Amino acid sequence: MDATWEEVETLARILGVSGPWLANRPDSAAANGASAAPVREAAATSPQPSANQPAAPRGLAVAAATPESAQPASATAVTEDPFPLPDPALLEPRDRPAYVFRQSLAEVLARTTAMLHQPGLPARVWRAWRDFDRQVRELLRQLPTD
């Protein structure tokens, strides 16, 4: 972390967590002085908070992170795939009127455009979305424009 101990303590106070927890250090290491030298020096020279220091805004207290809420989810939790592949079932008309199908294809096209512009998309997934985008555009060209 590229922050002085004073900055870490200030952020921790605002978030309602301990400084060592926020700096990802065990409490005992920070208490024993086993922390890095720049942080120890900053802690030694940091001024103590005064009684006139303004309190944190009330909105932050509601959204404050706590160590319990910041823990990783259990291994049994279902995680959503960050890079899902397109669903070819969305290209089927399924006995819908042409204007309803055209509207759903327009929504699918917006989703494909968003996926194609998503940073960090693996090449295999990007190619699948690009092909899907081409299929959607072709279907939109073939539909009547009533």
C-alpha positions as CSV (number, residue, x, y, z in Angstrom):
1,M,0.0,0.0,0.0
2,D,1.4,3.4,-0.9
3,A,0.0,5.3,2.0
4,T,1.4,6.6,5.2
5,W,0.2,5.1,8.5
6,E,-1.6,8.4,9.2
7,E,-3.6,8.0,6.0
8,V,-4.4,4.4,6.7
9,E,-5.6,5.3,10.2
10,T,-7.8,8.1,8.8
11,L,-9.4,5.9,6.2
12,A,-9.9,3.1,8.8
13,R,-11.6,5.6,11.2
14,I,-13.9,6.8,8.4
15,L,-14.7,3.2,7.4
16,G,-15.1,2.0,10.9
17,V,-12.4,-0.7,10.8
18,S,-9.0,-1.0,12.4
19,G,-5.9,0.4,10.8
20,P,-4.0,-3.0,10.8
21,W,-7.1,-4.7,9.2
22,L,-7.3,-2.1,6.4
23,A,-3.5,-2.3,5.8
24,N,-3.9,-6.1,5.6
25,R,-1.7,-6.7,8.6
26,P,-2.3,-8.8,11.7
27,D,-3.0,-6.7,14.8
28,S,-0.1,-8.3,16.6
29,A,2.4,-7.2,13.9
30,A,1.4,-3.6,14.0
31,A,1.3,-3.6,17.8
32,N,4.8,-5.2,18.1
33,G,6.3,-2.6,15.8
34,A,7.0,-5.3,13.1
35,S,5.7,-3.0,10.4
36,A,7.8,-1.5,7.7
37,A,10.1,1.4,8.6
38,P,8.4,4.1,6.5
39,V,5.1,3.3,8.2
40,R,6.6,3.2,11.7
41,E,8.2,6.6,11.0
42,A,5.0,8.1,9.8
43,A,3.1,6.7,12.8
44,A,5.7,8.2,15.1
45,T,5.4,11.7,13.5
46,S,1.7,11.6,12.9
47,P,-0.3,14.1,15.1
48,Q,-2.9,12.7,17.4
49,P,-6.5,13.4,16.4
50,S,-7.9,16.4,18.2
51,A,-11.3,16.7,20.0
52,N,-12.3,19.4,17.5
53,Q,-11.9,17.0,14.5
54,P,-15.2,16.8,12.6
55,A,-17.1,13.5,12.7
56,A,-17.5,11.4,9.6
57,P,-20.7,12.1,7.6
58,R,-23.7,10.0,8.6
59,G,-24.1,8.4,5.2
60,L,-20.7,6.7,5.5
61,A,-21.7,5.0,8.7
62,V,-24.4,3.1,6.9
63,A,-22.2,2.0,4.1
64,A,-19.1,1.4,6.2
65,A,-17.2,-1.8,5.5
66,T,-16.8,-4.2,8.4
67,P,-14.3,-7.0,8.6
68,E,-17.2,-9.5,8.6
69,S,-18.7,-8.2,5.4
70,A,-15.4,-8.0,3.7
71,Q,-14.6,-11.7,4.2
72,P,-14.7,-13.8,1.0
73,A,-17.8,-15.9,0.2
74,S,-17.8,-19.5,1.1
75,A,-16.5,-22.1,-1.4
76,T,-20.0,-23.4,-1.9
77,A,-21.4,-20.1,-3.1
78,V,-22.3,-20.0,-6.8
79,T,-20.3,-17.4,-8.7
80,E,-21.5,-15.8,-11.9
81,D,-19.2,-16.3,-15.0
82,P,-17.7,-12.8,-15.7
83,F,-17.5,-13.7,-19.4
84,P,-20.6,-15.6,-20.4
85,L,-21.0,-16.9,-23.9
86,P,-24.0,-15.7,-26.0
87,D,-27.2,-17.7,-25.9
88,P,-28.2,-18.9,-29.4
89,A,-31.8,-19.4,-28.2
90,L,-32.3,-15.6,-28.3
91,L,-32.1,-15.8,-32.1
92,E,-35.2,-18.0,-32.4
93,P,-38.5,-16.2,-33.3
94,R,-40.7,-18.6,-31.1
95,D,-44.1,-17.7,-32.6
96,R,-43.7,-14.0,-31.8
97,P,-44.9,-11.2,-34.1
98,A,-42.1,-9.7,-36.2
99,Y,-42.2,-6.4,-34.4
100,V,-41.8,-8.1,-31.0
101,F,-38.9,-10.2,-32.3
102,R,-37.3,-7.1,-33.8
103,Q,-37.5,-5.4,-30.5
104,S,-35.9,-8.3,-28.6
105,L,-33.2,-8.5,-31.2
106,A,-32.4,-4.8,-30.7
107,E,-32.0,-5.5,-27.0
108,V,-29.8,-8.4,-27.7
109,L,-27.7,-6.3,-30.1
110,A,-27.2,-3.7,-27.3
111,R,-26.0,-6.5,-25.0
112,T,-23.6,-7.8,-27.7
113,T,-22.2,-4.3,-28.3
114,A,-21.6,-4.0,-24.5
115,M,-19.8,-7.3,-24.3
116,L,-17.6,-6.6,-27.4
117,H,-16.5,-3.4,-25.7
118,Q,-15.8,-5.0,-22.3
119,P,-12.1,-4.7,-21.3
120,G,-10.3,-7.9,-20.5
121,L,-12.5,-10.2,-22.6
122,P,-10.7,-13.4,-23.6
123,A,-10.2,-13.7,-27.3
124,R,-12.3,-16.9,-27.5
125,V,-15.2,-15.2,-25.8
126,W,-14.8,-12.0,-27.9
127,R,-14.9,-14.0,-31.1
128,A,-18.1,-15.8,-30.0
129,W,-19.8,-12.5,-29.2
130,R,-18.6,-11.0,-32.5
131,D,-20.1,-13.9,-34.5
132,F,-23.3,-13.6,-32.5
133,D,-23.4,-9.9,-33.2
134,R,-23.2,-10.7,-36.9
135,Q,-26.0,-13.2,-36.7
136,V,-28.2,-10.7,-34.9
137,R,-27.5,-8.0,-37.5
138,E,-28.3,-10.4,-40.3
139,L,-31.6,-11.4,-38.7
140,L,-32.5,-7.7,-38.2
141,R,-31.8,-7.0,-42.0
142,Q,-34.1,-10.0,-43.0
143,L,-37.1,-9.0,-40.8
144,P,-39.8,-6.8,-42.3
145,T,-39.8,-3.2,-41.1
146,D,-43.6,-2.9,-40.5
